[in-house]
Amino acid sequence: MATTKTWFITGVSTGFGKELAEYCLSQGDKVAATFRKQEQADEFTQKAGGEGHGFVCDVVDEQQVKNAVQAAIQHFGQLDVIVNNAGYGSLGSIEEIDDAEVQRQFDVNVFGPLRVLRAVLPHLRERKSGHVLNITSIGGLKTFPGVGVYNASKFALEALGESLAQQVGPLGIKVTNIEPSGFRTDWAGRSASFVDTAIEDYRATVGENLKGIQGYSGRQPGDPQRAAKIMFDLVRQENPPLHLPLGKAAVKGARDKFTTLVKELEQVADLGDSADYPAGE
């Protein structure tokens, strides 16, 4: 395996994208980083000293995505690791978030990664190699009150990653869904969209959980720099996992979710089995 890799990372202005790009450059890898503003891309290019290059790419714009991917391939010659990182959290009760915001959430968190994948997969298939990292969330495995729309978008990205792994695995391309819990990024701060809980019936569930999320911002236990190192090392593994919960809360949340699911399944398995025609019919 090559010791040096070239990364294509979306959403590098803040959070995981910023930390991952900086760590990869510090370790000698090359980075194609995307930003929504030209001045951000230019600043990254200048600071990266030839090993990195910034590209303008808002993942909601299909043509910008295509242009950025092709420009990155032309600039670096090849792409080895694709990181679908760009995203945000839309928070509020399912009843109170309007259609426009739901569509925006899915446009960024689901259709954005799809646009990146459609643009880059021909290149990876041609080379019969590569690794796709989808930054989903523990919220892509486990739901929370007031996070339903975000949960739905990340559940969708989880499914895309799982199916993609089955499709491209035989071609030598790897896929990992990264599922962080609370990290000290801007996710719960300026990067999030909050809808106030006006319906009294939801104050004790949605309202209290959103207060907790906002109050926890900046004090989460997850360290983005440690997460960046883990992802850097992960793509150098011969057999990387399809799922990687990041953070103690993510590991516990995933374990609790699937323990509960298996327990529930055993309680209704006979009922579920009884829906088929009897054997031989």
Phi, psi and omega in degrees: 000143180296141180281334179251133180238155175249124184257144169242111188238126177269149176068060188264001183290331182215175167062216183301320182300314180296311182295320181293316179299315181295319181293317180300317178296321181294337181262005175096001176280168178255149186224124166262114187246138180252145180221160178272345182239141182297321182295327177292317179297317180295318180297318179298314181302317181295316183287332186286345174062039176093340180271346179224157179215136179265142180229144176279124183198104169268121188294350176277353182251105186300320181293321176298320178297311180300314182297318182294316180297313181294321179294322179294318178296318180295321183289314186260344180094327180197161174236134183252322184232127179248123182244108174277089185253327184303130180176173177204172180251127173258114190240135181155171181292148181303325182288335189256352176272125186279169184302319183299319180288321177299316179296321177297318179301314180287328179297319181280310190277338183242303182291331176300304176302324177298319179297318178297315181298315180298326181285326189260336184299322176304322178294315180292321179295322179297322182274347182056040178197168178133166181218125177259125173249117175261118177277097179265247183178157167300336174289357171269354178242330188225137184262162180217150178295133180087001182238014190300318181291317175297314176308313183299320180293321181283328171301318179297317179294323175302313181295320177300317180295318180296313180294319180301320180301321179291327182283318188257350178305314179295347180266001179091011181255133183255154180224135174225128171270116179269125189238081183285153166264217184284120177236157182278070174243189179271009187306314183268004180251242186288344179277349185265158174243119182250135171250120182300145180275100182267340182277120186303322183300339183257000185299321184281342181253285181299309184303312181294321180293320179293324174299317179297319179297314181293321180289338182274345184301127182091352179239012180296150183284340184288135181256111182301329179291320176295322178298320179298316178297319180299315180292322177300314180289326183301317185286357175260000176282145179290322180231075182290156181285157173283328180237137175221094171294132181246124181104148182300320180294326178291316179298314179295317180298318179294317180297315180297319181299312185281332173296315179295320181295317179295318179299315179295320180300317181296329180289333184243006185301315180298319179297316179296316180298328186289352182282345180277157169302147174301152181305134178093350181260000000 
